[in-house]
Amino acid sequence: MKFSHRVETLLLKGVAGSLAGLSWPGARERGARLGALVETLGIRRDVARANLALAFPEQPIPWRERVLDEHYKELGRVAAEYPRMAELARAPREQVFALWQGTEHARAALAKGRGMIFLTGHLSNFELAGAAVAREFPMAFFAKPLSNPGAEAWVSAIRERAGLEVLQPGAGVRSVIRRLRAGGTVAMLADQDARRDGVFVPFFGKLASTASGPAWLSLATRAPIVFCTCARAADGRLELRMLPALEPSGDAGDPGAVRSLTAGHTALLETAVRERPAQWFWLHKRWKTRPPAASATLPAEG
């Protein structure tokens, strides 16, 4: 392991240890202060500011700065909750979730017998929400390994204690398809820049390279997509919503069908971000990959 990775891992465990003796609200509050400190240090602040300006050009700068301040605090809260994910996922639901809505949509999707794809974005503590949902709907989810092996081992142990089954990106597509065709459930994220491997769909009025995997899997297996949102309530608990299923229409080999379904779930994500703008992950360069010149502008409406 690199020396820098060893230092990072020790710092990670040290911060987690300093929060262990606190109550959940106490840990959230300290996490918010740590998040504010990260903002003060300027870590990826320029990236987040640029993203907010792209997404909300109509909003005045003071509004965007308030969103940015709250965003860093929310990142700190999520980080502070991470070490106790297993405890929170197993706690009585009403203690952790101020709202739990839409279970009927997931049940209806599963009842079709074609499996189900849970899809979400980097919204508040989406992993804690996923661990709680997995207790009712057993699932496997995709997660890209961290570059730091020490941190990856620490994170993996927490996920395992929380009962999460993780599929590495190298997991065979055939095994995922078999799982869906057997009526199983997988969970995925599709809200970061997918480079040249993605499809370009509108996101906040601009074309963004977006992972096509969820749409392709849905079309290939006929598994419905149930989009989930996670947000922080005013009292510090979480709000979970499972939205009505997106039904696949078309063939997996049709680029137009893949793009249409991808645009559909991306629009649901945008709606969720607009409702709680401080709770989506703005520190990632979402519009980094530019679309081909021929498709650089959105088609005219109507």
Secondary structure, DSSP 8 states (H G I E B T S, - for coil): --HHHHHHHHHHHHHHHHHTTS-HHHHHHHHHHHHHHHHHTTTTHHHHHHHHHHH-TTS-HHHHHHHHHHHHHHHHHHHHHGGGHHHHHHS-HHHHEEEEE-HHHHHHHHHTTS-EEEEE-SBSSHHHHHHHHHTTS--EEE----SSHHHHHHHHHHHHHTT-EEE-TTS-HHHHHHHHHTT-EEEEE--S--GGGSEEEEETTEEEEE--HHHHHHHHH---EEEEEEEE-TTS-EEEEE---B---S-TT-HHHHHHHHHHHHHHHHHHHHHSGGGB-TTS-TT-S---GGGSS-----
